[in-house]
Amino acid sequence: MRLAAALLSVGIVGWTGTARPTAANDKTDLRADIRTVAEQGRGTDAGRKAWERISAGGAELVIPILEAMDTPDTVAANWLRTALDRIVERDGKKLDVDRLLDFVKDAKRQGRARRLALDLIEERRPGTSAKLYTGWLEDPEFRVEAVGLALDRAGKLLKAGDKKAAADAYRQAFAAARDQTQCRKAAAGLLELGTKVSVGRHMGVLMDWYLIGPFDGGGMKGFHLSYPPEKQIDLKAEYDGQGKKVRWLRYQAQEPPPSSGARHQALVNIRERDAIGDADDAVAFAYTEFTVPKAQEVEFRGAADDNFTVWVNGKRAFGFEEYRNGVRLDRHRFKVKLNAGKNTVLVKVCQTPAPNTEPNWEFFLRIVDATEKGIAMECTLPK
């Protein structure tokens, strides 16, 4: 009996190997377990055991787990999430909501973790989300919700007949919006009030171009073949094209009305009569140039049908080969450093041979800053 009591006093009974750590060491070890799961998920024996230990922990582990979810490894983040769910299910009444609020309000935190934390808060303090959204028009994670509330408010003001306040609300929503649907909704509201804005310009869509083609695709080899515009840009030049001489022609993409529900904003439709027109097994090029006030890293976003190659300032910045792939919003993304002053962009798009059951020959390209807003730029193409 004395031996059993002695063993209990040092915490050995029920354990194999070394004695149970102190409470302070438990916290330290569990934080180490969190790091292990963040790095390894449950893909290793150590990761599985670490996950089991933190899953059995208390509410004090919620914030450290949320912090550890700031990882590019989505599998590991999901395992951390499952551990957190177990803790909340068992120990949720002890959550420190004020600490969760501090976490949510930190825009530098990973969006997925912030959203999860806000869900936990909302369950305990209903109505918190709506109050926070109103001040988050520039928040990278909750911008869509904030803009949605601003648009709802603008619509109610317009319905109530307060046109000035409605216009101000629509302008605020438009400035903050990054989502194409929300941009169009704000633009439609402003148009109803007599103010026309360009959704394409706001989204950074390149709309002013010179086009040339068609060049022969060489049996669906156009993506790999080299053509004169790839070597030198001479907007006054004439080249041997597909069965005819080809020259550069000026083209401006048209924007649909904001309430039209069109799939794309300012799409370059190469098949149009005012563009190059129909062709099979062909290649076309589009060229533009613009100025920006300062050197900056930006993100190009776009898509093309078929294939997609982009040169920026004479250097190949992106290439993707896939025929009959369709055009989807922001399918391709790549970062580029723009120069202060003039910058040039050349785009190459291919078309499949006949018979062509999907004759689309089109692309769009836009440039956004770190907040996903279209960059401020001035077209410098000659008329």
N, C-alpha and C positions, 0 to 999 in steps of 0.2 A: 504493500500500500504506500509506504514511504517512497519507494522507487517510482511508482506511478504518479504520485503527487509531484515529485521532482521533475519528471518528464513533462507533465502538464505545465509546470511553472516556466519551462524554457520553450514550450511550444513544439515539442518533438512528436508527441503522439498524433497519429493521423498523417504524418509526413514520412517520406522515404528520403534518405540522403541527408542533406544539411538541414539545420533548424530553420523554422519559418522566419523570414526577415521581419524587422520592426515595421510599424505602420508607415514611418517616414520612408523606409526603403521600399515598401510596397508601392508608393506613389512613384518613386524614381524608377522602379522596375517596370511598372505599367506604362509609364511614358516611353521607356525603351521598347516595350512591346508594341506600342502604337507606331513608333518609328519603323520597327521591323515589318509590321503589316503594310505600312505605307510604301516600303521599299520592295517587299516580296509578295504581298497579298497572302494567299494561302497556298501558294505554289511550292512551298518547301515545308519540311517538318517543323522547322523553327517558326515559320509563318503561321502554320495551323495552330501550334501551341500558344503562340502570342495572341492570336485572334480569340482563342477560347478564354484566355485569362482576361483580356480587356472586355470581352462580352459579359463576363461575370462581375465586372466592376460597377462602381456607383456613378451617380449623377455628376460628380466632380470631374469625370473623364470626358464629358460631352464637349466642352470647349477645346481641350487638347485634340480630340478626334476631329472636330471641325477644322482646326488649324492644319492638321496633318492631311486633310482631304485636298489641300492645295498642292496637287501633284498632277503631272500630265498622264500618269498611269491610271486610266479609268477603271481598270480591273481592280487595282489595289484600292482606289477610292471607293468602289462599290463594296468591297469587303469591309472597309472601315464603316461604311454606311450601315451594313447589316449588323455590325457590332453595336453601333450607336442605337439602332432600332431596338435591340434587345435591352439595352440599358434603360432607354426611355420607357419601354413597356413595363419594366419592373420597378424603376426608380424615378419615373417622370415627375412625380409630385414634388421632388426635391430640386428640380431644375432652377438655376439662378437666372430668372428672366431678364434682369437688368444687365447681367454680363452678356447674355445672348443678344440683347439690344445693341450693346457696344460693338459686338462682333458684326452684326448686320449692318450697322452704320459705317463700318470701315470699308470704303469702296476699293481698297487695295486687296482685300481678301478675295479668294476665288469665288466666282459667282455661284457655282453649284452649291458650295457650302453655305454661303449667305442666304440663298433661297431656302435651303433646308432649315437653317436656324430661324428664319422668319416664319416658316410653317409651324415650328414648335412654339414660337411666341404667340402666333395667331390662335392656336388651340387653347392657350391659357389666358390670353387677353384679346378676345375678339374685337375687330375693328382697328387693330394696330396697323395692319398692312395699308389700308386705305389712307390713314393719316400720314404714313411715311411716304407713300407714292407721290402725294401732291408736291413734295419738295425734291423729288428725284428725277426731274426732267433731264438732267445731265448725267444720271447714274448709269454706268455701263451695263449693269445687270437688270435694273428695274425700269429702264427708260420706256419700254413698250407700255408697261402698265401706267406709268405717269402720263405719257402722251395720250393714252386712251382716256384717262380721266379728264385731261385738258380738252380733248375733242368733245367729250360728252358735255362738259361745261359750256363750251362754245356753242354747241347745238341748242342747248336750253336757253342761252342768252338770245340767240337768233330767233328762236320760237317765241320768246317773250317780247320781242320787238326792240331789244337793246342792241342795235346794230354796231355801235361804236365799241361797246364792251365785247361783243361777239367777234368783231374783226381783230381786236387786240388778242383775244384768246386763241383764235385760229392762227394768227401770226406767231404767237408763242409756241403753239403746238407744231407748226410747220418748221420753225427754226430748230426745235429739239428732235423732230422725227428722223428716224433712220430707216424704218420699215417702209417699203414701197407703198403698201396699202394705206398706211397712216399718212404718208406724204400726200397721196392723192386725195384722201378725205379732207385734209386741211386745205389743200389747193382748191378743191371743189367748193368748200365753204367760203373761201376768200373770193372765188370767182362769182359766187352768188351775191357777194357784197360789193362787186365791182372792181376787184383787184385780181389781176392775172399774174401768176408766178409760174416759174418753170420747175417742174418736178425733176426733169432730167438734169438741169444745171445743179439743183440742190443735191442730187445724188452723185454728181461728178461724172455723168455720162458724157463721153466724147461724141459730139454730134456733127461737127464740121470736118469734112474729109475731102480728099481727092481720091478717086477710084480709077483703077486701070485693069483691063482684061477683056475678054478671057484669053489666058494662055493655055496651051495644050497640056493636059494632065499626064500624058504619057502612059496611059493605062493604070490609073490610080497610083502613080508614082510621084505626083506633084508635091507631096509633103517633103520628099527627099531631094527632088530636083531643085536646081538653082536657076533663078530668073533675073533679068536685068534690074528690076527694082531692089533686089537684095544686095546688089553690088553698089548701086549709086542712085540717088534720087535726083531726077531731072524732070521737073513738072512740064517742061516744054518738049520733052523727047517723044519720039514715035518708035514703036517696036513691032516686030513680027509677032502677031498673036495667033490665035487659033483660027486659021483660014482667012485672016484679014489683018490689016494694020491696026494697032491700038494706041490710043493716046490717053493721057490723064484727063478726067472730067470732074468738075466740082459737084459735090453732093452734100446735102444737109439732111440728117435724119429728122423725121417728123414725130412730134409727140402726140399721143392720143388725148382727147379731152379727159380731164381727171376723173370724171364719173363714168367713163366708158367701160371699165372693167377689162381693158386690154391686157394681154399676158405680159407684154414687154413695154419698156419705156425707151423711146428713141432708138429703135432697132434699125440697123443698117441692112436693108433688104436689097441684096445685090441683083436680084432678079427683076427689080422694078424697071419700067421703061426709062425713067430718069436716071437709072444707074447703068449697069452693064447689060442686063437682060438675061434671058435663059441661055444656058450652055450645058453641055454634058462632058464629063471627064475633063474638067477645066480648073484653072487656078485664077484667082483674082487677088489684087492688093488694094489696101486702103492706107492712105498716108495723111497725117496731120501734124501740126506743130503748135506749140503754145508757150506762154511764159508764165513763170511763177516768181513771186517776189524774193524767195529765199531757197537755198538748198534744203532738202528735206527728204526723209524716208517716207514713202507712201505705199499703199497697197493697191495694185491693179486687180480688178475683178471683172470677169467676163465669161463669154462662151461663144461658140461658133458652130455652124453646121455647113461644111464638114471640116474636121481638123482645125487646128488653131495654132498659129505661130505669131509671136509678137517680138519686135525689136524696139528697144528704147534707146534713143541717142546712138543709134548705129550698132548696138550690141544685142545679140539674141537673148531675150530675157525669159522667154517661155515657149515651149513647144509641146503639143499634144496631138497625137495621131489617132483618130477614131472616125470611121465613116458612119453615116446615118446615126449620129449621136444625139441630135436635137439640141436646142438651146434652152438652158435652164438658168434662172437668175443666180449669178455669182457662182456658177459651177466651178470655175477655176480662179485661184487667187495666188498672187505672187508679189513679193515686195521688191521695190526698186528705189534707188536713191536718185532723186531729180536734181538737176542743176539749178542754181539761181539764174533766172533769165530764161533763155530759149531751151526748149526740149522738143524732141521729135519722136513720133511713134509710127511704126510701120506694121501693118497686120496682113497676114497671108491666110486665105481661106480657100479650100478646095471644094470641088463638086464631083459627085459620082458619075460614072458612065451611064448611058442609056441601056436598057429601059430604066428610068428613074421613078420608082413608085413614091419616093419621098423627095420631091424636087426643091425643098427649102435650101436656100443659099443665102446665109445671113450671119450676122454677128452683132454683139454689142460689147463695149468696153468702157469701164468707168474707173475713176481714181478717187480713193478716199484716204482721209487722214487717220490718226490713231483712234479717233472717236467714231469712225465709220461715216463721217460726213464727207460729201464731195469737196474736193479741194478748190480753193479760189484760183482760177487760171484765166488767161486771156488768149483766145485763138489768134495766131499770127499768120495764118495761111494767106497767101496772095489771092486776090479776087479773080 
